[in-house]
Amino acid sequence: MRLKLTVNGVTRSGEVEPRLLLVHYLREVCGLRAANVGCDTTSCGACTVLLNGESVKSCTVLAAQANGQSVITVEGLAGESGELHPVQRAFREQHGLQCGFCTPGMVMAATSLLAENPHPTEQEVREGLEGNFCRCTGYHNIVRAVLAAAEALSAPDSPAASAASEAEVSA
């Protein structure tokens, strides 16, 4: 099947097997390794990416289903000069990771959550990240990171707000 989509702002096209999963397309064809294959059953969320701005578990989306659409992976969140997206920065500053396996999916789910709800409560963050599992932490620092990112993204005239606007435009 002929496939054409935009991945992290770059148009990609080529032939793919109709049954190729999006996560494998991203990892094997695009060379983007952050979306991890954790379960292949939508249980863990390690493969979460943004598809047209919405978080999806790429282990259950066929690459063919993304034809003509826009995909953003955690590699695509950082700015062109390498500055971290506010959500990425908050995860680092708030120690929202341990082994790092779930982190890309968690960051993408958090990015989607904050796009839908820019000022979530702690409970809303916990509910919004449901379906993204971390086997190393008790989620406290992850939740704290999402709340810190929300604060950074909502600060007027902050570099974080500008970075968020740029990421939304490229989506």
Phi, psi and omega in degrees: 000141177276131184233137174219122179209170178252125179240117181052040176085358181249128178286130179238142175210158179159181179270137176223156172293138181301335183265005180293127178284149180302319180301320179288325175299313181297315183285312189271322182271314183273343181074020179264109191263358185290322178290109186269148174266108183252324187217335185062018182228013184066014183278328191255330179083005181296341183259012185297132175224173174260126176245110186053039176087352181256138178287133177223152175271109189289354176280352179236015176246127175287144176304323179299329178290339179269001180306128178079005184248179181247130178242135173237129175255174181299331177296333182274355179283325182296150179290167182301328180270009175094358179292140182290146172295151180306325179290317177299316181298318180295320177299319179292311184292328182264007180057046182276026178209158172232275181287334177094353183298316182275346190304312180303316179293322179295317179297318181291319177296319179294320179299315178295316179302314183289334175291325179278325184221089185294343183229063184284154171278170178302317180296320179294325176295312180301317179291322181292334180264004178304137182094355172247111186259142173238122182271355185257330189248174173261015177073351183300312181288331176295313179297317178300321179295317180295319178295321178294321178295320178300317179296315180296319181291332183269352179291121180294144177062017179270152175301330180296319180295321177295317180297321179294319179298318179297318180295321180292322181294322182283349182285000000 
